[in-house]
Amino acid sequence: MDRPQQISQLLTVPMEVRRWPGLLSFSEINQVASYLGPIGDFKDIESDGYLVEALIQLWDPDGSTFRIGSKELTPTIEEVAGLLNLSVKGTAVIFPIASGKVEFCHFTGLKESVVRGSDQSIDVKFLFDRFAMKDGFDKYSKDFSFTSKVTWECKRPLVYGLVMAGIYLFPRKDKKIGFKITKLLSDLFFGIKDRQASIVPIVLADIFVACTNCQRGSKFFYGSNRILHIWAMEHFRRQLPALDGLPLIGYNWISTHHKRVDQSNLLRSASEWLDFLRVLSDQKIRWVLDWTDCFNPVLRAKSSDLIPLLGTQGIMAYTPKRFLRQLGRIQGVPLTPDLTDFTISFGKGTCPDKIPMKVSIVEAWETLSDDEDIAYVPQLKPMALVTPQYEEWLRESGAGRPLMEQSEEVKKLMAIIEAKDTENAQLRQSVKVNKGLAEKNKRLCEEMRERHQELKRKCGRLYDQTERMQNPYSREPKDAVIDRLKKFNDLVRNQLREMM
């Protein structure tokens, strides 16, 4: 049995995050939901992380897809947008360039002097006390750069959205809220050049990049593991029959998730999930999710079937025609362009000011469209049909073999990475020890220097006394000379005792 790589995920959220939605009004919650969906309801999604770990084992970055047995699936734009009840087409592109403390304070209205720390992040509790609690303004009025409670009331839902996005969509290992997502949220809430923006492509890109990075050795999943967990459970553990007659828009698919999936006898390890997925039959997969918009899906851009997606962690390619079964259409042989140039991971997980392929990203997103040549027949939607040519292509492409077992080279590289990590840790420890020794030697040298100076001063006093002894006073009695010599002898003895 394979043992998947252990990946850390944000599985438990701070208590304040769970309480926050209940402290806002219905209108404030709806205001945020129009940009982020019913994001506060993710608090009720429980996951042990094993399913996501197994999926990472089956991820193919060359196709932006999960290879599950002899099948391919991936989270689609429609699936993420539908889950969050958000629109996509016609929206402006958000460039998630990292922001800092100044932008964060401008967005929240907090004074820079009260936002301490140098790690470009802030504790959830700090924001909870000032914006979630109804006495936050009165209790912490000196912390705000404004004096009007009306302004504070306008800021409350914005900060709530910032916190929810920082926990559920763009998580950190330390469960803090990173300043870097402030500009992203500002563009989302206030629009870009009078146009509404969408967070969907950023969320989807970060999930893709996180899967790729974790497969290459990253130890933390810097993407929305909760969305990926819901997506997989709805596809692979869906309870029948289907819920017909529910609206595509306005229904809360997150809070009702537990009603649609079979959570009995859940598997207890990533290895068990991996074995389960590899033998999963087509008939046991819910190919089209209840909320997927099959009438007008994104199938291409104007100039290409490939759509580059920009996230906070990097850039990944999205090829929707490879997943037509998930969009209620008959799956034929897809084009398989080389996606190497479209697989970019940003250093330190921070989007640079100069974004690669910026023109291509904008052009593709501005021209998203369906494809008239690929017909949609509602009656065929639940059948998840494929052409014989596709089945042959799938067999030849090797979709059935485990990605992490394709080459011994991968295992060797992973071993080298782990060895280098260990070596770097040892070097850091050695540097730390040597630094301590250097500081200790420096202190000893300073102490020796001070003692040397003190000895010079004492020797100088002895020399002065010696000079005086060589020049006795005129008419000095013999007894006085002897007494003076005796005192000089005592002085020399005492000084030598101190110097030893």
N, C-alpha and C positions, 0 to 999 in steps of 0.2 A: 504494500500500500504506500503511495506517495505521501510525503509529508510536506504540505505547502509551506512556503515561507511565512513566518509570523509577521503580520503587519499591524502596527498600532493604529487605532482609529479613535475618533471622539465618540465614545459610546454613552457616557454619562455626562449630562450637562449640569452647570451650576444651578443650585436651588433657585436663585433669583430669576434665571431664564424660564424656569417652569412656572413661577408665580406671576411673572410680568403680564402675560395676556389677560389674566383675570383682574388686573388693576386698571385697565384702559376701558374706555367706553366703546360701545358697539360701532359708533361712527369712526372712532380712531382706528379700531381694528380693520374696518373696511377700507379706510384710507390707505393703510399700508398694504392690504391685500390686493389692491388694484395694481401694485407694482411688484410685490413679492409673493402673491398668493396667500393662502391661509397658513403662513409660515410658522406661526406660534403653535399650531397643532402638531408639529413634528415632535413635540415633547412627549406625545403618547406612543410614538413609534419605538418599540423596544427591539434591540438587536444585540447579539453577542459577538458580531463581527465575523463569524465563521464563514457565512455565505459569501461575503465580499472577498475574504481571503481566497476562497476557492475560485471565484470568478477571475481574480488577478492571475491565477495559474493558467487560465484558459484564454487570456487576453492576447490578441494578435495586433501589435501596433502597426504592422505593415498594411492592415486592412481596416483598422479602427473597429474591430469586431471581436466578440467572444466566440470562440470555436467550441461549441458544446456538442460532443459526440460528432455526428456527421452533419451538424447544422451550424448556421451562423445567425447570431442575433446581436443587436447593439441598441443602446438607448437612442431613440430618434428624437428629432426636434419636436415632433407632434406629441410624443409620449411625455417629455419633460414639460412642454408648454401646457398640455392638457391636465397633467397632474396638478400644476400650479394655477390653472385657470388664467393663463396669460396669453396675449396675442404676440405674434411674431412678425408676420408680413407687414411691410410698410413702416417698420420701426427703424430708428437710427442706430448706428453702430456705436457702442460704448468702447472707448479705449481705456482699459483699466490701469492707466499709468499710476504708479505708486505715489501716494500723497504722504504728508508728514504731519507733525504736531500742529503747525500753523493752520493747515487746511482742516484738521480735525477740530480745533478750537473754534474756527469760524463756523463750521457746520453745526456744532453743538451749542455754541454760545458760552462755553467755559473759558475762563481766563487761563492764559498760558502758565501763569505762576502757580496755579493749583494742580496742573497736570504734570506730575513729576515722573521721573524715570527716563531711562535712555534706551529702552528696548523697543521703542516705536509701537507700544501697545498700552492697554489700560485694563484694569480689572473690571469685570462685569458689576461687581457689588458697588464700586464707586459710582457708576452710571445709574445703577438701580436706585440707590439712596437719593439721588438728585433728580431723577426724571420719572421713575415708576411710582414712587410714593407720593401721595397727594399733598403731603406737607413738605415736599422736596424743595420748592421754591422758597418758602418761608424759612426753613431750617438752614438752607445753604445759599441764601441770597447773595452773600459776599463772594461766592465762587463764580458768579455769572457776570458776563460783560454787559448785560442789559439789566434794566431795572423794572421792566414791565412784566407782570404776571401773564398778560395776554401773549407776550412773546414766548414765555416759557411754555404755555399751553400749546402753542404752535410747534415748538421744538419737541415736545414729548413723543408724538408718533414717529417723528424722524429718527430720534435716537433709539426708539424701540426697534424700528426697522434695521438700523445699523447693527444693533446687538444681535438680533435674530439672524441676519445675514452672516455676521461674523462667526456665529456658532454653527448654524445648520448648513450654510452654503460654502463658506470659506473658513473652515476650522483651523485652529492652531493646536499644537500639542499642549500648550500651557493653559488652554481654555480662555485666553484673553482676547480682546478685540483689537485687531491690528489697525493702526492709523492708515495703512496703505489702501484700504478699501473705501476711504471717505469720499474721494473724488468719484469713484464708481457709483456709490449710492447717491451722491449729489446729482450726477448726470441722470440717474434713473428717476429720482423724485421730481426734479425741476425741468427735465427734458434737455434736448440739444438743439439749439437754434429753432425753438418753437416746435420741435418734433418729439413725440414720445419715443422712449428707448425701451429695449427689452434686455432682461438679465438672462434669458434662456440660453443664448449661445455661449455666454461666459461660463455658466454652470455646467453645460454639457462639455465644453472644452476642458474645464478643470477636472472633470471625471475621467475623460480620456487620458489627459496628461498624467493624472495620479496613477491610473492603472499602468501606464507605460513606465513611469518612474519607479513604482514599487516592484514591477517585474525586473527592473534593472538594478535593484538593490536598495532603494529608498525604504526606510523603516516606518514612515508615517504616511497615511493616506490624506493628502492635501486636496480633497475634493468632497463633494456631498455624499458621504457614505450612506446616509439615510435615504436619499433619493435612489441610489443604486440598489439598496436593500429592498425598498418597496417595488422597484421595477422588476427585480428578479423574483420576488415572492409572487407578484401578480402574474408573471409569465409561467412560473414553474410549480407553484403551489396553489393555483387558483381553484376555488371551489365552483362546481357547476350546480345549477344552470347559470347562464349569463343573466345579468340584471338588465333586462330590456326596458326601454321607455324612460331611462334616466337622461336628463339634459346633459349635453356636452359642456355647456357653459353654466357656471353658477353652483354646481354640485361640489360639495367638499369631499374630494377623493382621498384626502389624507386622513381625516378623522374617522372615515368609514372603512379604511383599509383592512382593519382586523375582521370585518364582517365578510370580506370576499375571499380571504385566503385560509388555507388549512394550516393551523398552527399546532395541531396535535402531533405528537411524536416527532418534534423537530430534531434534526440531526445535531449531534453534540460536538462535532469537530469539523475543521475545514477539510480534512481527509475524507470524512464520510460524505460531506456535500460534494466533493470532487467525484467520488465514485457514483453518487446519485445522478449528477449532471451528465456524466459520460455515457450512461446507458439510458438516458431519458428518451422516450419515443416521441415522435411528432404528435401523436394523438394526445399525449399528456401535457403538451405545451399550449398555453393560451396565447396564440400568435398575435391576435389583435386585442389590445387592451380596451376596456370599456370607454375610456375617455379619448381615444385616438381619433383625430379628425381625418377620416379617409376621403372626404369629398374634395378637399382642396389642400393636399399635403405639399410640402417642399420636396421636389424631386430633382431640381437642377437650378443652376444660375444661368444667366443669359449666354455666357460663352463657354460653360463647362459643366459637366456632371459632378465635378468635385467642388466642394464648398469648404474653404478654410475657416476654422473657428478659432477666435482669439479669446483666451482666458487670462486669469491673473497669474497662472503658473507656466503658460506656454501656448503654443499653437498646434492644433491637430486638424487633420483632414476629415471631412464627413462626406460619405458617398451614399446617399439615400437609395439609389437604384439597386444597391446590393442587398436591401432589406425590404423589398416590396411586399413580402408576406406579412410583415408587421403593419403595413399600410393598406391591407385589404385587397391587394392586387396579385396577379399571377406572377411568380418569380421566374424570370428568364436569366440567361447568362449575362452577368453584369460586366461592364468595362472595369478593368483592374489597373488603373494608372499607378505609376510609381509614386508613393506617398512620402518618400524619404525626405524630400525638400520641405514637406509640410509637417514634419514632426520636429518641433522645436520646444525645448524645455528652457525656461528662463533661469539664469543663474540666481541663486538664493531665493527663488520663488517670487521674484519681483519683476513686473513688466517694465521694460526700459522706456525711456523717453522716445528713442528712435525705434519704432516698432517694425520688425521685419515684415515684408509683404503687405504693407499697410494699404497700398492702392488695390491690390488683388482682393484683400479682405473686404474693403468697402464696396468694390464693384460687384463682388459676388453677393453680398448681403442686400445690396440695393436692388438686385435683379432676381430675387428668389421667385420661383414659379413652379407650377405643375408641369406635366408633360402630356400633351393631348394624344400622343401616340400610345400611351399606356392607359388603357381604359379601366374604369372602375365599375365593376358589376356587384352591387350590394349583396346579391344572392350567393355569390362565391366567396364573400368576405370570411365566413367562419371555416372554410375548407382549407385555407392556406395552401393553394395549389402551386405546383412548380412544373416546369417543362422537363421532358426527358433529357434535353441538352444540359439543363442546369444541374441535374443529378449527376450526370457524367462529369461535368466541369468540377463539381464539388468533390467528387471522388479523386479526380486527378490533381486537384489543388492541395490535397492532403489535409482537408479541414477536419478529418477525424482524429488526427494524431495530436497528442498533448504538446502544447507549444513549448513548455519548458523541457521537453525531452527530445526536441528536434536535433539537438547537437550537444556533444560533450563539451564543445567550446564554451557554451553558455555556462555550464557548471564550473569549468576551469576559471572563467572570468569572475564568476561569483566568489570562488575560493580566493582568487588573487585580491579581489576587493576587500574581503573579510580580513585577509592577512595584512593588507595595507592599513586597514582601519586599526587593527591591533598594534601594528608597528607605530602608527601615528600616535596612538594613545600612550604607548610606552615612551615615545620621544617627548610628548608633552609632559609626562610625569618626570622624565629625566631633566627636562628644562626647568620644571618647577623646583625639583630638588637642588639642582645646581644654582638656580637663582637664589634659593634660600642660603646655600653655602656662601655664595658671593656676597650677599648682604651681611652675613655673619662676619666674614673676613674683613669687610669694609668697616664694620663697627669696631673690630679688634684693632685695625690699623689706626682708626681715629683715636681709640683709647691709648694706644702706644704713643701716638704723636703728642697727645695731651700730657702723658706721663713724662715724655722726653723734655717737653717744654718746662714742666714743673721741676725736673731735675736740674735743668739749666739755671732756673731761677734760684734754686737752693745753693747750687755751686757758686753762683754769682755772689750770694750773701756771704758764703764762707770766704770767698776771695777778698771781699771788702773788709771782713773782720781780720783776715791775715795782714792786709795792708796796714790796718790800724795798729796791729801788734808790732809791726816793724818800726813804728814811729812812736816810741813811748813819750809821755808828757815830761817836760823839764821839771826838775826838782821833785819827781814822783817818788814817794817813799818805797822802800823795798817790799813792805807788806802789801801795799796797793798793787805793785807789779805782780806779786804772787797771786793775789786775789783775782786780778784781771786775767792772768794766765789760766787760773782754775775755771773761771766762767767760760773762757774761750774753749777750754777742753770739754766742758759740759755741752756747750753749743755744738761742737764738732761731733761729739758722741750722739747727741739727739738727732742731728741732721742725717748722720750716716744710718741710724736706726730707721728713720723714715724712708730713706732712699733704698734700703734693702728690700 
